[in-house]
């Protein structure tokens, strides 16, 4: 099947029962990771990502999440929310965003077979220790969902608006939490993109939080 050039989805997609459950558990970070996976998936020739341990590790890097957190999120997307499935050793979407004749059915998770340069021990890596930033925020009383929202917003600023990252102060965790809890992820990303394209908007404030709020509230 040829790769898709666009993803067709309703503006009410986030109200889908499965996606709403994903957002409820993982917040905007989980929602953003889901769409990044779908974008990568639909660039593939058969609109499926090869389901091997090495490819899943690279996928986590493309999404911008640490390995243990991404592995858990991916497992939840397959086994809990049934948004993704494994078919013919490829990770695919269970929801159709193209004109397919029928939706895919969720498949039972099967651990990928090791390739010639992988050893069995590599298939079950020990969970990586939490990074110092996460430990610091947990020590201050923030939960992991708060921390993931903060990391997601900073990551999106870095990827999509290097101009803002370079010249404006990064958001504080409480500011990131406020933005992620009060605005839809698509609107946040659109605001970041607009700030990258328009230097005049960036120059009106000294912090990325104020810049994003200014665009979102206009």
Secondary structure, DSSP 8 states (H G I E B T S, - for coil): ----S-----TTGGGSHHHHHHHHHHHHHHHHHHHHHHHHHTTSTTS-EE--HHHHHHHHHHHT--HHHHHHHHHHHHHTS-SEEEETTEEEESS--S--SS-------------TT--GGGGG-------HHHHHHHHTT--HHHHHHHHHHHHHHHHH-HHHHHHSB---HHHHHHHHHHS-HHHHHHHHHHHHH-HHHHTT-SBHHHHHHHHHH-
